[in-house]
Amino acid sequence: MQIKRQDFLNEIKQEMELRKTIRQAIRFTESKRLKEENTLRQVIRKLISEGSKVKVHDTTAGNFLEHLFTSTNFLDELRTSYHSLRTSPEQRRSYAAHILHAMEAMLSRDKLNRQEDDESGQEETSLKATPETGFDLNVVDKETKQERELETEQEEKFKMIPGMDETGAATAERSWAVLKKLILNELTITFDPRDLAQFREYLIFNTTGHFKEWEETIQAKEAKKVEASPL
């Protein structure tokens, strides 16, 4: 069967137009992909740039708290442990109550210890052993020292709150082993009374705020599940 010349030329023309259309489609798709890629890169660069910016507060205490909450695993430990308690609200309430109680106890001890150090520094005598007396009036009684150490150990021991959920309490005790070290890292370099007062106040305030925020999120999710479940 012979193909007419004109038909043959038409087929070639159609083939060329088809290839041209395919090339244009490929170029358009590639161009679109590159634009999307560039846009994504710009967004990522912006996020990295914003994430690398350090938030600076007007007080040292504010900056120490910022470091505690954003540059350590303090907040991650609180969030992860709180959200792991999903069997009942009582577990989460117990967790939050025990963490806040432990924080307040630590801050109170720190405040008392600083006051005692100041008072002992003012009352310290400069009398030392002399050839005449043969006594050192600054010798600390070993038994008294041991008693104070035991007393401090008991005060620092994690306290369980009677009547509250045991699972939440035990989870809080586990978290506290991590949290107390991170808090002490900031407290031990804080000396100005104004910073200490602000640090104590806003540590409790911010931690309480996070607990409330997380509980609202959990309750909202639970409510949606109830609405979505068949009657």
C-alpha positions as a printed Julia matrix, in Angstrom:
231×3 Matrix{Float64}:
   0.0    0.0     0.0
   1.42   3.31   -1.09
   1.16   6.44    1.08
   0.49   9.67   -0.73
   3.23  12.26   -0.45
   0.93  14.85    1.08
  -0.33  12.43    3.72
   3.27  11.53    4.55
   4.21  15.18    4.96
   1.16  15.78    7.15
   2.14  12.89    9.4
   5.65  14.29    9.78
   4.26  17.74   10.55
   1.9   16.34   13.17
   4.76  14.33   14.71
   6.93  17.46   14.89
   4.11  19.5    16.44
   3.5   16.73   18.97
   7.18  16.64   19.92
   7.2   20.44   20.21
   4.17  20.33   22.51
   5.84  17.65   24.64
   9.05  19.7    24.92
   7.05  22.79   25.93
   5.17  20.77   28.55
   8.45  19.4    29.9
   9.98  22.89   30.06
   6.85  24.26   31.78
   6.85  21.43   34.32
  10.57  21.84   34.97
  10.21  25.62   35.31
   7.32  25.2    37.73
   9.31  22.66   39.77
  12.3   25.0    39.97
  10.1   27.9    41.07
   8.48  25.77   43.78
  11.92  24.57   44.84
  13.23  28.12   45.08
  10.16  29.22   47.02
  10.6   26.33   49.44
  14.27  27.19   49.91
  13.4   30.81   50.68
  10.81  29.71   53.25
  13.3   27.34   54.9
  15.99  30.03   54.97
  13.53  32.43   56.59
  12.53  29.87   59.21
  16.17  29.08   59.99
  16.96  32.79   60.22
  14.02  33.44   62.56
  14.87  30.39   64.64
  18.45  31.51   65.09
  17.45  34.91   66.46
  17.88  35.09   70.22
  15.01  36.7    72.1
  16.47  39.27   74.48
  14.59  40.5    77.57
  15.12  43.63   79.61
  16.27  41.75   82.7
  18.85  39.07   83.4
  16.2   36.9    85.05
  14.07  37.11   81.91
  17.0   35.99   79.77
  17.86  33.14   82.15
  14.25  31.95   82.03
  14.26  32.26   78.24
  17.36  30.06   78.14
  15.79  27.54   80.51
  12.57  27.22   78.5
  13.95  27.42   74.95
  17.58  26.28   74.99
  17.41  23.24   77.26
  15.19  20.14   77.37
  13.25  21.65   80.3
  10.07  22.33   78.33
  10.35  19.13   76.29
  10.51  17.06   79.48
   7.42  18.8    80.89
   5.44  18.58   77.64
   6.28  14.97   76.85
   5.53  13.72   80.34
   2.32  15.74   80.66
   0.95  14.55   77.32
   1.84  10.93   78.12
  -0.76  10.9    80.91
  -3.93  10.31   78.9
  -5.93   7.79   80.91
  -7.52  10.45   83.12
  -7.35  14.2    83.87
  -6.53  13.29   87.47
  -3.16  11.91   86.37
  -2.27  15.21   84.67
  -3.55  17.3    87.58
  -1.4   15.25   89.94
   1.64  15.63   87.68
   1.24  19.42   87.45
   0.58  19.8    91.18
   3.66  17.77   92.15
   5.95  19.62   89.73
   4.76  23.03   90.93
   5.02  21.93   94.58
   8.6   20.74   94.02
   9.48  24.02   92.29
   8.06  26.13   95.09
   9.88  24.04   97.69
  13.19  24.39   95.84
  12.78  28.15   95.43
  11.86  28.54   99.1
  14.92  26.55  100.19
  17.14  28.59   97.91
  15.76  31.83   99.34
  16.2   30.62  102.94
  19.73  29.38  102.28
  20.74  32.73  100.82
  19.33  34.54  103.86
  21.2   32.2   106.23
  24.43  32.69  104.29
  24.05  36.46  104.54
  23.35  36.31  108.28
  26.23  33.92  109.0
  28.54  36.14  106.98
  27.6   39.14  109.11
  27.96  37.27  112.4
  31.16  35.41  111.55
  33.86  35.99  114.11
  37.47  36.49  113.23
  38.76  34.76  116.39
  41.13  31.89  115.71
  43.23  29.55  117.85
  45.88  31.29  119.87
  48.84  29.97  121.83
  47.21  31.31  125.0
  43.86  29.55  124.67
  44.69  26.65  122.38
  41.11  26.75  121.06
  39.6   27.6   117.67
  36.26  29.3   118.34
  35.17  28.69  114.73
  35.26  24.9   114.93
  31.91  23.5   113.74
  30.53  20.64  115.77
  30.6   17.53  113.55
  27.36  16.14  114.93
  25.57  19.42  114.25
  26.93  19.45  110.71
  25.76  15.89  110.09
  22.33  16.74  111.46
  22.07  19.71  109.11
  23.12  17.57  106.14
  20.45  14.98  106.97
  17.89  17.72  107.4
  18.8   19.2   104.03
  18.6   15.78  102.4
  15.1   15.27  103.79
  14.01  18.73  102.66
  15.27  18.12   99.12
  13.58  14.73   98.87
  10.65  14.71   96.42
   7.42  15.03   98.42
   4.29  13.11   97.49
   1.01  14.99   97.95
  -1.54  12.82   99.82
  -4.76  12.01   97.97
  -3.47  12.72   94.47
  -3.1   10.25   91.61
  -0.06   8.02   92.12
   0.78   7.62   88.43
   0.92  11.38   87.95
   3.0   11.71   91.11
   5.49   9.04   90.07
   5.82  10.58   86.6
   6.45  13.97   88.19
   9.15  12.51   90.43
  10.89  11.06   87.38
  10.67  14.4    85.55
  11.88  16.32   88.57
  15.18  14.45   88.56
  15.84  16.17   85.19
  14.14  19.51   85.81
  15.73  20.41   89.15
  19.26  20.26   87.7
  18.29  22.58   84.84
  16.66  25.07   87.23
  19.67  25.0    89.56
  21.97  25.74   86.61
  20.2   29.09   86.23
  19.71  29.78   89.96
  23.34  29.26   90.9
  24.45  32.13   88.63
  21.68  34.48   89.77
  22.63  36.84   92.62
  20.83  40.15   92.2
  17.77  40.18   94.51
  15.64  41.71   91.72
  16.55  38.91   89.34
  15.96  36.26   91.98
  12.49  37.61   92.76
  11.56  37.73   89.08
  13.02  34.32   88.35
  11.03  32.72   91.19
   7.78  34.41   90.22
   7.89  33.78   86.48
   9.22  30.23   86.67
   6.0   29.25   88.46
   3.85  31.55   86.32
   5.15  30.26   82.97
   5.11  26.61   84.0
   1.5   26.95   85.2
   0.6   28.64   81.91
   2.01  25.77   79.87
   0.09  23.2    81.92
  -3.16  25.12   81.3
  -2.45  25.45   77.59
  -1.67  21.74   77.17
  -4.75  20.7    79.13
  -6.98  22.88   76.93
  -5.47  21.26   73.83
  -6.04  17.75   75.2
  -9.6   18.54   76.25
 -10.37  20.0    72.79
  -9.09  16.81   71.1
 -11.12  14.63   73.46
 -14.24  16.66   72.73
 -13.76  16.17   68.96
 -13.41  12.43   69.47
 -16.7   12.34   71.36
 -18.46  14.35   68.65
 -17.07  12.12   65.9
 -17.94   8.82   67.61
 -21.22   7.15   66.57
 -24.09   7.17   69.05
